[in-house]
Amino acid sequence: VLGLLVWTLIAGTEYFLYPAFGWVMFVAVFYWVLTIFFLIIYMTMTYTRIPQVPWTTVGLCFNGSAFILYLIAAIVDASSVTKELDSHNYNSWAASSFFAFVVTSCYAGNAYFSFISWRSRTLQ
């Protein structure tokens, strides 16, 4: 939901005029779609039907990459928000920057728990 909020706040503006916001949009939409995909896989328990896939490793890689790319996108988003660029988009861009950092912290926590799960599976 928070990732959806990030790209919705940016999509409602003229983000295409500024390449930095295009990058933030790419990361937000890409990881939102992948998160929905993995949510469907876990809710339907499809992962039990495909035991060949190391799901703990996949989760660790997904959450780790989401954390890193969202952190970069949040920093780019925050550094690109200025009143001088376009004053009527300022509030949306500032809010998207805040929520990008919130999503980053959520993916960081999820990456941490995925790492613990992955580590406990490799120690067995």
Secondary structure, DSSP 8 states (H G I E B T S, - for coil): -HHHHHHHHHHTTTGGGSHHHHHHHHHHHHHHHHHHHHHHHHHTTGGGT-TTS-HHHHHHHHHHHHHHHHHHHHHHHHHH--TTT-GGGHHHHHHHHHHHHHHHHHHHHHHHHHHHHHHHHHH-
